Amino acid sequence: MKKQRWSWGKTYLALVFVILYAPILYLVVFSFSSGQTMEKYHGFSWQHYADLLADTRMITIVINTLLVAFLASLLATIIGTLGALAIKDARRPWKNSLLSLNNVLMVSPDVIIGASFLIFFTMLGVRLGFVSVLLSHIAFCIPIVVLMVLPKLNEMSPTLVDAAYDLGASRWQVLSRVILPSIAPGIFAGYFMAFTYSLDDFAVTFFVTGNGFSTLSVEIYSRARQGINLEINALSTLMFIVSLLLVIGYYLISKRGGRRTRIVAVKEGDAQ
């Protein structure tokens, strides 16, 4: 038997994970400290979480953030799914152009996107606040959904659609009973990813928020500038846990969708 040797690649990967997660672990540990600073751990305590729950302004901001993330991801999922269907059916020149335009928002710096939205809303006379933040989040979440749904559309067998039309199904029946169930894992994955991006976004939100409306990321930044407060650690820990749960949910849905695709492929192979 060959002995597995420790490679430089594994060492580099372990170092990357340490650099990425050590600060998060440090933040989480001190969120349970009974002290008021991060210079020394003073013993386990839930005090900072209790202070967080007693902070009415912070609770309001949490509700605002979740509301924006829920609405933005929901509307972006609907628009993005329809956009993916349109790109799938488009002819080759238009298809490539639409894909390129969709990818522009994915590769553009958040600062540029945020500044562009700020100028756009100012020109239109839109008051900065809930509406401007929601519209901005919908806009940058749509490309994420499109990129999640398109692979599922490409994996779907065209014979399913042809068979449905041969059996007399209408376009709506084909869409609702054949296409949407087949790409459902991609739709749910796109929703979870859009929700995560909206929940964690700072750069774009920082440009388009105003009139007393704020989100968690902007509020954490504002409080961190005023000085270290371990209530921020408690809030950041809860945000990290929520994001982690969303990523796990996305992984499970993607895994289930992949298993379903393999089963359909095997059944088609047996039928042939």
SULMO-V757214 format. One record per residue. N is the residue number from 1. RES is the residue in one letter. SS is DSSP state (alpha for helix, beta for strand, coil for the rest). OMEGA is omega in radians with two decimals (NA if undefined). D_CENTER is the distance of its C-alpha to the mean C-alpha in Angstrom with 2 decimals. Layout:
n = (N,N)
res = (RES,RES)
ss = (SS,SS)
omega = (OMEGA,OMEGA)
d_center = (D_CENTER,D_CENTER)
//
This chain:
n = (1,2,3,4,5,6,7,8,9,10,11,12,13,14,15,16,17,18,19,20,21,22,23,24,25,26,27,28,29,30,31,32,33,34,35,36,37,38,39,40,41,42,43,44,45,46,47,48,49,50,51,52,53,54,55,56,57,58,59,60,61,62,63,64,65,66,67,68,69,70,71,72,73,74,75,76,77,78,79,80,81,82,83,84,85,86,87,88,89,90,91,92,93,94,95,96,97,98,99,100,101,102,103,104,105,106,107,108,109,110,111,112,113,114,115,116,117,118,119,120,121,122,123,124,125,126,127,128,129,130,131,132,133,134,135,136,137,138,139,140,141,142,143,144,145,146,147,148,149,150,151,152,153,154,155,156,157,158,159,160,161,162,163,164,165,166,167,168,169,170,171,172,173,174,175,176,177,178,179,180,181,182,183,184,185,186,187,188,189,190,191,192,193,194,195,196,197,198,199,200,201,202,203,204,205,206,207,208,209,210,211,212,213,214,215,216,217,218,219,220,221,222,223,224,225,226,227,228,229,230,231,232,233,234,235,236,237,238,239,240,241,242,243,244,245,246,247,248,249,250,251,252,253,254,255,256,257,258,259,260,261,262,263,264,265,266,267,268,269,270,271,272)
res = (M,K,K,Q,R,W,S,W,G,K,T,Y,L,A,L,V,F,V,I,L,Y,A,P,I,L,Y,L,V,V,F,S,F,S,S,G,Q,T,M,E,K,Y,H,G,F,S,W,Q,H,Y,A,D,L,L,A,D,T,R,M,I,T,I,V,I,N,T,L,L,V,A,F,L,A,S,L,L,A,T,I,I,G,T,L,G,A,L,A,I,K,D,A,R,R,P,W,K,N,S,L,L,S,L,N,N,V,L,M,V,S,P,D,V,I,I,G,A,S,F,L,I,F,F,T,M,L,G,V,R,L,G,F,V,S,V,L,L,S,H,I,A,F,C,I,P,I,V,V,L,M,V,L,P,K,L,N,E,M,S,P,T,L,V,D,A,A,Y,D,L,G,A,S,R,W,Q,V,L,S,R,V,I,L,P,S,I,A,P,G,I,F,A,G,Y,F,M,A,F,T,Y,S,L,D,D,F,A,V,T,F,F,V,T,G,N,G,F,S,T,L,S,V,E,I,Y,S,R,A,R,Q,G,I,N,L,E,I,N,A,L,S,T,L,M,F,I,V,S,L,L,L,V,I,G,Y,Y,L,I,S,K,R,G,G,R,R,T,R,I,V,A,V,K,E,G,D,A,Q)
ss = (coil,coil,coil,coil,coil,coil,coil,alpha,alpha,alpha,alpha,alpha,alpha,alpha,alpha,alpha,alpha,alpha,alpha,alpha,alpha,alpha,alpha,alpha,alpha,alpha,alpha,alpha,alpha,alpha,coil,coil,beta,coil,coil,coil,coil,coil,coil,coil,coil,coil,coil,beta,coil,coil,alpha,alpha,alpha,alpha,alpha,alpha,alpha,alpha,coil,alpha,alpha,alpha,alpha,alpha,alpha,alpha,alpha,alpha,alpha,alpha,alpha,alpha,alpha,alpha,alpha,alpha,alpha,alpha,alpha,alpha,alpha,alpha,alpha,alpha,alpha,alpha,alpha,alpha,alpha,alpha,alpha,alpha,alpha,coil,coil,alpha,alpha,alpha,alpha,alpha,alpha,alpha,alpha,alpha,alpha,alpha,alpha,alpha,alpha,alpha,alpha,coil,coil,alpha,alpha,alpha,alpha,alpha,alpha,alpha,alpha,alpha,alpha,alpha,alpha,alpha,alpha,alpha,coil,coil,coil,coil,coil,alpha,alpha,alpha,alpha,alpha,alpha,alpha,alpha,alpha,alpha,alpha,alpha,alpha,alpha,alpha,alpha,alpha,alpha,alpha,alpha,alpha,alpha,alpha,alpha,alpha,alpha,coil,coil,alpha,alpha,alpha,alpha,alpha,alpha,alpha,alpha,alpha,coil,coil,coil,coil,alpha,alpha,alpha,alpha,alpha,alpha,alpha,alpha,alpha,alpha,alpha,alpha,alpha,alpha,alpha,alpha,alpha,alpha,alpha,alpha,alpha,alpha,alpha,alpha,alpha,alpha,alpha,alpha,alpha,alpha,coil,coil,alpha,alpha,alpha,alpha,alpha,alpha,coil,coil,coil,coil,coil,coil,coil,alpha,alpha,alpha,alpha,alpha,alpha,alpha,alpha,alpha,alpha,alpha,coil,coil,coil,alpha,alpha,alpha,alpha,alpha,alpha,alpha,alpha,alpha,alpha,alpha,alpha,alpha,alpha,alpha,alpha,alpha,alpha,alpha,alpha,alpha,alpha,alpha,alpha,alpha,alpha,alpha,alpha,alpha,alpha,alpha,alpha,alpha,alpha,alpha,alpha,alpha,alpha,alpha,alpha,alpha,alpha,coil)
omega = (3.13,3.08,3.13,-3.13,3.11,-3.07,3.08,3.11,3.11,3.11,3.12,3.14,3.12,3.13,3.12,3.14,3.11,-3.14,-3.09,-2.96,3.12,3.09,3.12,3.11,3.11,3.13,-3.11,-3.11,-3.10,3.03,3.11,3.13,3.12,3.13,-3.11,3.14,3.14,3.13,-3.10,3.12,-3.03,3.14,-3.05,3.11,3.05,-2.98,-3.07,3.06,3.07,3.09,3.13,-3.14,3.12,-3.12,-3.06,3.11,-3.12,3.10,3.09,3.14,3.09,3.12,3.11,-3.12,3.13,3.13,3.11,-3.13,-3.12,-3.11,-3.12,-3.13,3.13,-3.14,3.11,3.12,3.12,-3.11,-3.12,3.11,3.08,3.10,3.10,3.09,3.13,3.12,3.13,-3.09,-3.09,3.09,-2.98,-3.11,-3.14,-3.12,3.13,3.13,3.13,3.10,3.12,3.11,3.12,-3.09,-3.13,-3.14,-3.13,-3.06,-3.13,3.09,-3.13,-3.14,3.13,3.14,3.14,3.12,3.12,3.11,3.12,3.11,-3.12,-3.13,3.11,3.12,-3.12,-3.13,3.12,3.12,3.13,-3.11,-3.07,-3.08,-3.12,3.10,-3.12,-3.14,3.12,-3.14,3.09,-3.08,-3.09,3.06,-3.11,3.13,3.12,3.13,3.14,-3.13,3.09,-3.05,-3.07,3.11,3.11,3.08,3.13,3.13,-3.08,-3.13,3.12,3.13,3.10,3.13,3.13,3.13,3.12,3.11,3.12,3.14,3.05,-3.14,3.07,-3.14,3.13,3.11,3.09,-3.13,-3.02,-3.03,-3.12,-3.01,-3.08,3.07,-3.12,-3.11,-3.11,3.11,3.09,3.12,3.13,3.11,3.09,3.11,-3.13,3.14,3.11,3.11,3.14,3.13,-3.14,-3.10,-3.04,-3.02,3.08,-2.96,-3.12,-3.12,-3.12,-3.12,-2.94,3.10,-3.14,3.11,3.07,3.13,-3.12,3.05,-3.06,-3.09,3.12,3.14,3.10,3.11,-3.12,-3.13,3.13,3.11,-3.13,-3.13,-3.10,3.08,-3.06,2.99,3.06,3.09,3.14,3.13,3.14,3.10,3.12,3.09,3.13,3.14,3.13,3.12,3.12,3.11,3.11,3.12,3.10,3.09,3.09,3.14,-3.12,3.12,3.12,3.13,3.12,3.11,3.10,3.11,3.14,3.13,3.12,3.13,3.12,-3.14,3.12,-3.13,3.11,3.11,3.11,3.14,3.12,NA)
d_center = (44.23,42.29,40.95,37.38,37.45,34.91,33.58,32.43,29.12,28.48,29.68,27.34,24.32,25.47,25.96,22.46,21.03,23.57,22.70,18.97,19.43,22.85,21.85,19.22,21.99,24.45,22.41,22.02,25.74,26.95,24.99,27.66,30.53,33.26,33.90,32.60,31.89,30.27,33.60,34.74,33.50,35.70,35.01,32.54,31.73,29.32,30.60,27.55,25.42,28.33,28.42,24.73,25.33,28.46,26.78,26.58,24.96,22.09,21.74,21.67,18.94,16.82,17.53,16.77,13.32,12.49,14.27,12.50,8.96,10.70,12.70,10.40,7.99,11.40,13.26,10.88,10.98,14.74,15.36,13.31,15.17,18.39,17.80,17.35,20.55,22.33,21.53,22.71,25.96,26.60,29.45,29.13,29.63,27.35,24.73,24.58,24.54,21.66,19.58,20.61,19.72,16.22,15.79,17.29,14.26,12.35,15.34,16.52,16.50,14.51,17.99,19.40,16.77,17.24,20.99,21.11,19.55,21.97,24.90,23.95,23.77,26.92,28.77,27.97,28.93,25.73,25.73,22.93,21.19,19.05,19.48,18.80,15.57,14.40,15.61,14.04,10.48,11.34,12.81,10.21,7.55,10.52,11.05,7.82,9.10,12.52,12.11,10.97,13.82,16.51,17.29,17.89,20.16,21.97,22.52,23.98,27.76,29.46,32.33,30.43,30.23,33.82,35.07,33.56,35.28,38.50,38.51,38.49,34.90,33.86,30.84,29.05,30.02,28.81,25.40,25.05,26.88,26.33,23.39,20.71,21.64,21.61,18.11,16.69,14.88,13.04,12.30,11.02,8.91,7.49,7.14,5.50,2.78,3.35,4.30,3.01,3.42,6.06,7.33,8.04,9.22,12.97,14.79,14.24,14.61,17.68,19.39,19.00,19.52,23.09,25.85,24.99,21.37,18.95,15.59,15.22,14.37,17.30,19.52,19.12,20.04,22.97,24.29,24.05,26.25,28.82,29.19,27.89,27.31,26.35,24.75,21.90,21.83,21.64,18.79,16.82,17.68,16.36,12.98,12.97,14.08,11.46,8.62,11.09,11.69,8.24,8.50,12.06,11.46,9.52,12.51,15.04,14.09,14.20,17.43,18.90,18.26,19.94,22.81,23.31,23.48,26.07,28.10,28.28,29.33,32.01,33.34,33.62,35.43,37.81,38.47,39.45)
//
